[in-house]
Amino acid sequence: MKHLLAIPAAALILTAAFVSWTGTSAKAQDPEFTQYFANPLYLNPAFAGSARCPRMTMSYRNQWPAMSGSFVTTAAAYDQHVETLSGGLGLIVMNDQAGRGTLSTTTASGIYSYQQAVTRKLSLKAAMQVTYMQKSLDWGRLTFGDMIDPRRGFIYETQDIPRGGMVQAVDFSTGILGFTDKYYFGAAVHHLNEPNESLVVGTSRLPMKYTIHAGAVLPLQRSVTGVESTISPNVFYRRQGEFQQLNLGLYVNKGPLVGGIWYRGIMFTDYRDAFIVTLGIKSDVVQFGYSYDLTVSELTPATGGAHEISMTIQFDCRGKRSKFRTINCPSF
């Protein structure tokens, strides 16, 4: 689900126009990535510095490419552990284009996470995130009823007064992460101050987003060549406004190859959104992942589903403390 409340691009444009006309209150949802652990800082800011050495992640997602107004989201992030700060620093930049650029959102976030060993096996990380957000609406790309000729289609100029423009806001988020050598769990709250996204007079608050995630990396067997196989079950719950989402997934890793399957639906309803297949390959330095969301809702696969590509570069860092605990979780 690209946005937590998945709606067709045409409906998104009409909604934006309606809000612009009326100036009344409205609520939105965040863009979403399928490969959660390939975008760890976007999932939970407490992941900043969790790999110890410098790490760079990049993601591209195209949802519903078969429709005339798809959703395209790109993100890039950098993070590393800083010993003198007893924690990690992170930076993430994201751009979301809805309706072929009709509605555009760009964010840039800075993160600090503090890490503390609680027991011999358990460590905790807590983080704060500050985000600068810019949202804009290209009024010239919108279409209205008075532009339509019954026979010839869109041939007239609208008589509506142009509105829209750009809005800027500062946003705050927080997260916590706990992990051992096999298990991990975390929670995050984004948009603590619920910034106003309204592009015209009025209020359009971005609701707080609550995320809970947990999983494990369990060994299966080691082959005669020394290649280890693992299985990683995961559960992911998210709520934003009145919307609730539950994802259940499983990854299998053998050597450099990773495969995963996920189910995504809406909590407490019979609504099924998508089945997701993920394939990845990784080395000590670079990893690549591809996933496809097969739509099983009433939208049907005619939307084209969703394609997502990710790449992570893990840099080496020598001379660091060997006792530092890194989190063992999926990469995609």
N, C-alpha and C positions, 0 to 999 in steps of 0.2 A: 504494500500500500504506500504509494508515493507520499500522499498526505494522509494524516490520520483519519480525516473525514474525506474519503475518496469520492469525488464528484467529477462529472465530465467537464472538459475544458469549456465547452459552451456555457454550461451552468455557472462555472466560475466567473466567466466574463459578465454574464447577466447579473450575477450577485454583486460583482464589483460596481456595475453600473447602477444597480438599485441602491446600494449604499451611498454612491455619489449623489444620486438624486435626492434621497431623503435625509441624509446626514444623521440617521438614527444609529443606535448601538448595534454592533455586529461582532461576531467572534470568529477567529480563524484557528487553523492548526498548523503545526510545523511540517516541513518536508521530512521525508523518511527514507532511510536506506535499508536495503535487505541484508547486506553484509555488515552486521552490527560490529563485529570484532575487527573488521578491516577499517572501521571508522571509530576507534575506541574513544577518542576525545569527544566526538559528537554524541556517543551513547552515554558517557558518564565522564565528567571532567576529572574525576579521581584517577582515571587511567594515565594522566599526565606523568611521565617519568617512570612508568611501571616496567618498561623494558631496560631501564638503567641507561643504556647507551643511546645516542641520538637516533631518532626514528622519524621518517617522513612517510606520510600516507597520502594517496590521491585516489579519488573516486569519481566515477561518471555514471549517472543513471538516467535512462530515458524510459518514461512510463507512457503506455498507450500510444506507441509510435504510429499505429494504423489510423489514429484519429487526426483530424485537422488541427487540433490544438493540444499537443502533448505537453507533458511536464518534463523538463530537463533540469537536472540538479548536478552541480559539480562541487567538489570540496577538496581542499588540500590542508594538511596539518603537519606540524612539527612539534616534537617534544623530547625531553631528556631529563635525567636526574641530575641535580646539582648538589654535590655533597655539602658545600658550605651553607646551603639553605635547608638541608635536611628534608628535601622534597624535590618535586619535579616542576618544571616549567613547560607550558604548552601554548601553542598558537594555532588557531584554526580559522580558515576563511572559507565561506560558502556562498554560492550564487544559485538562486532558484528562478527558473523562467517558466511561467505558466501561460498557456495560450500563445505560444510562439513569441514570447517576450512582451505580451500585453501587460502582465503583472510581473514585476521583477523585484526580487528580494536579495540583498547582499548583506552579509554579516561578517564581522571580524572579532574574534574572541581571544582574550588573554587569560591564562589559567595558572594558578599555583596550587600544588597538592603537597600535603605534609604526610610523611610516612613514619609509622611507629610499629616496632615489633611488640606484640602483646604477650605472646608466649613463645616457646621454642619453635613452634610450628606456625602460629597464626600471626599475620601482620595486617595492619589497617592503614588505609590512606583516606584522607579527607581533603576536599578541594573547594576552592571558590573560583568563580568564573565571571568576568566582566565582558560584556558584548556591546559593540556598536552596531546598530541595525539601520539599514536604509532601504525603504520600500518605495517603488514608483509605479504609476499607472500611465500607460500610453493611451490617452483618450482617442487618438486617431485610429487605433486598431479596433475599437469597439463598433458594433453594428446595432442598429435600432430599427424598430418596426416601421417608422416613417421613411426609411430608405428603400423599402421593398415595393416593387411593382408586381402585381399578381402574376403577370406573364413573363416579364423580362428580368425579374430578380432585383438585386441591389443596384439601382441606377441613380437614386436620388441622394442629395445631401441632407443630412439630419438637421433638424431645426433646434435640437437640444444644445444648450450652452455648454461648451467644453469645460470639464472639471478634471479633477485628478491631481497630477503633479507628483510631488515627492514628500515623504515624511521621514524623519530621523528620530532615533531614540537610543537610550542606554538601557541595557538589560543586565540582570544579575541572576546567577545560577549557582548551585552547590551540589556536591555529591560525596558519597562515601563508598569505600570498597574494602572488602575483607577477603583474604585468600590464604590458603595453605599450599602445599606442593601438589595437591590433587583437586581441591575444591575452591570455589570462588563464589562470591555473592556481592551484590551492590545495589545501591539506590541513588537516585538523582532527582532533584527538583529544579526544573528550568523555569525562567520567567518569574522570579520571586516577586518582582514589582509590577508584573502584568502591564508592560508598556502599551501606550496608546498607538495603534497602527492606522488610525483614521487618516485618509487622504484628503478629507474635506472637513467642514465644520461638524462636530459631533465626536462621539467616542466609539472606538473599536478596539477593545482590550484583547491582548493576546493572553489566553488563559494559562495558568500555571500547568506545567506538564510534569506528571509523576511517573517515574520509571523504576521498576524493580526487576532485577535479573539475577539468575543463579545457574550454576552448571558445574561440571566436573570433567576432568581429563583422566580416564582410567586405562591402564595398560591392558592389552589383549594378549599379545604374545611377541616373542622375539624370534625372528627367523634364524636359520643357520648362518646367514650372511651378516647377522647382527643388526638387521633393520627392524626397528620396533614398530608395532602397530598399536594404535590407541583408539578409543571410542569416547565421544564427548556428548552426553545429553545436556540439553539446555532448555530453560524456560524463561520467557520474557513477557512482562506485563507492563502496559502503559495506559495512563489515563490523562486526558486533556479535555477540560470542560466536561461535557456530558458523554464524551466518547470513551470507550474502553476497548482495548485490544489485547489479545492473548496469542503469543506465538510459542509453538512447541517445535523443537528441532533436534537433530542428531548429526554429528560429524564423525567420519571415520578417516583416520590418517594412517598411511603406510609409507614410510620413507618420505620422499618429497611430494607425494600425491595426497590430496585431500578431496573428499567428497562429502556432500551434506544434503539433507532434505529437511524442509520446514513446512509446517502448516500454519496459516495465519487466519484468524477469525475474530469475531467481535464477541466480547464477554457477555454471558447471560442471554444470548440470543442464538437462533439457528443459522445466523448469517455466516456463510463461508466466503472468505475473500480470495485466497490463493494458495496453491501449493508451489513450493520454491525448490529448485534444484541448484546446487552450487558445486562448481568444480574449481580446484586450485592446484597450483604447483609452487613449491617454495624451496629456497636454499638458505644458507646462513645469512645471505646478504639481501636477496631480492625475492619477492613473492608476487604472484599474479593470481587473481581470482575472477571468475565469471559466474553470474547467476541469472536465472530466468524465472520470472514470476508467471505462473500459468493461472490466469484468472478463472475462477470457478463460481463467481457470483453471477447475478443477473446481467452484468455487463457482457458476459460471455467472452471467449478468446478472440472475438472479432476486434477487440481493442488493440490487439498485438501484444498484450501482456506487458512485461517490463524487462528491460535488459540493464544489467549493471556490471561494470568493470572496475576492478580495484588493483592498485599496485602499492606495495610497501617496500621501502628501502631501509634496511637495518644497518646502521653504521657501526664500526668497531670502535671501542674505546679502551685503551690500555691504562694500567696504573690505578684502576678503581678498586675499591674494597671488595674482596671476594665474598664477604659475608652478606652483601646486599641481596635481598630476596626479590626476585622477579616473579611476576605472576605467570602461571602456566595456564593459558586459556587458548581457545581456537583463534586462528588468524583471519577467518573469513566470516 
